[in-house]
């Protein structure tokens, strides 16, 4: 529930004013002479004028501007004088200033919080016919019964009278409180003055003190945050002849100072810039170190060293550093120093060169008529690239008062443009457009454009920056006279070529597709239609398909369609695909699959089957070697059994007879093992020879066949 409290303070708020340093009464204002505006929301400003003797000059800023000024300000006395100092009024943050008061109050408080901060103060309270005086005890909340069992919360103050009686009053619109103590009244006045000062005009005055003899020229430059300047264009399309392109820049002066007869430059680009609140006083956090509890020194013991080092005695000598060589004198200044750089007359100090780069026409007068657009086909100005930037500099000086905006001309030229209709699959319908060739010789910054076709409004749109001699489609209206239908046809993948080389088989295939665009011109006038066909990754146009131009996303095809006629454009594309197989990994099943899919011809099949036959021969030799290895293993196991039996016959009656029998058996097995080893060696030799032949065949096989 919102509560209202009427304070009958009955005092005059005669508080001390804020300690602000202001410019001396005799300080001279230094006017703006040059302004350069950038597309990243930063402006470069030059102030220049004459000073005489030890004269002070001043420049006004807002706090937001002052932050940029402090990190970019450059001042030069171009005569035989010097800059002795620069001062500006500094203001603590509101929370810091409020913290210096005795009242523990913040910037945004309620009535209850205000009264609670004055506990113990002597006050007078009136509520209706009741009144009381005493010291404020507390401010509390309590609930009162309302309608339909609802409860209402109200603030209640308690005070202790001179007789010790405790009185309570609800804070309602009919309740008034008066602070009796004079010192507290003055403190409240200071608080209210500080809170009210946050609504004052945020003005910082920079005062530059100079020293010297006679009259001299003073130059001050800096950067400041400004609104981004915008480009807008007019394209006048006549019945015959080249269209007329006219460019305008929208400039806003919000820096709080008039631009009277300034040299204005507009730069399209974004040099790096940032905000740093240098004008705001900052306070460092200091650590709190507690006082020592006991200042008495207690006895301590110290550990003994593990080893002793040789003591070196002598004298320590400190060599004094040689004085640094004097800096060479600066070169003679043939131009002006702007933004910390020495530049020749007319150069751009923040983004590059620029003096005299754009010879714009005069500012348009209120009664200037449309006929002036036809006065000349030549450019009314020129631009110049500055690396990633380019600049328009007005030939005539302009005047834009503070908190006002202006439309200034930057371009007027005849250009080449063709009226076309554009169809893009992302739009779904055709658009009227101008295929503009920037023959103006200037870089056109991005912005909005307006098309006048035969003295009538035809539409408007947005364009990106356009370099000189660059073509660009500028769409501005829907074309309701065209109907476009699309149909896609795709073919299955087919193998086109097989190459066998270096032990691998690579077969190339391709996928084909067609896109048919059928265009119907329902209008009574002919159409030049630009079809934007999407570019797909990996797909290539057939050789007979020649687009007028291609972008990173579309191929553009031109078509001319007579009134009430229908035409079709078929765009054919293919996508190459390749696969690789190692010859030594092929088998009969894979060859059968290749034949079934018509991926190889008989010549390739014969070469592959010869390789597989050699692989099968080697596999047969491996099988024979493994068989004989298995026989040797079996005989060795049987010999181990016989030897165990011979050990068991020791001391038996049958020992002699059985030992002779087992000995004969072991001799026979040894002969058999020897024969098997010889056979394995012969087979291994044959296998190695066959593998060598296979490797040579695979490496030497080279075949290329078209399918």
Buried (B, 14 or more C-beta within 10 A) or exposed (E): EEBEBEEEBEEEEEBEEEEEEEBEEEBBEBBBBBBBBBBBBBBBBBBBBBBEEEBBBBBBBBEBBBBBBBBBBBBBBBBEBEBEEBBBBEBBEBEEBBEEEEBEBEEEBEBBBBBBBBEEBBBBBBBEEEEBBBBBBBBEEEEEEEEEEEEEEBBBBBBBEEEEEEBBBBBBEEBBBBBBBEEBBBBBBBBBBBBEBEEEEBBBBBBBBBBBEEEBBBBBBBBBBBBEBBBBBBBBBEEEEBBBBBBBBBBBBBBBBBBEEBBBBBBBBBBEBEEEEEBEEEEEEEEEEEEEEEEEEEEEEEEEEEEEEEEEEEEEEEEEEEEEEEEEEEEEEEEBBBBEBBBEEBBBBBBBBBBEBBEBBEBEEEEEEEEEBEEEEEBBBBBBBBEEBBBBBBBBBBBBEEEEEBEBBBBBBBBBBBBBBBBBBEEEEBBBBBBBBBBBEBBBBBBEBBBBBEEEEBBBBEBEBBEBEEBBBBBBBBBEBBBBEBEEEEEEEBBBBBBBBEBBBBBBBBBBBBBBBBBBBEBEEEBBBBBBBEBEEEBBBEEEBEBEEEEEEBBBBBBEBEEEEEBEBEBBBBBEBEEEBEBEEBEEEEBEEBBEEEBBBEEBBEBBEEBBEBBEBBEEBBEBBEEBEEBBEEBEEEBEEBEEEBEEBEEEEEEEEBBEEBEEEBEEBEEEBEEBEEBBEEBBEBBEEBBEEBEEBBEEBEBEBEB
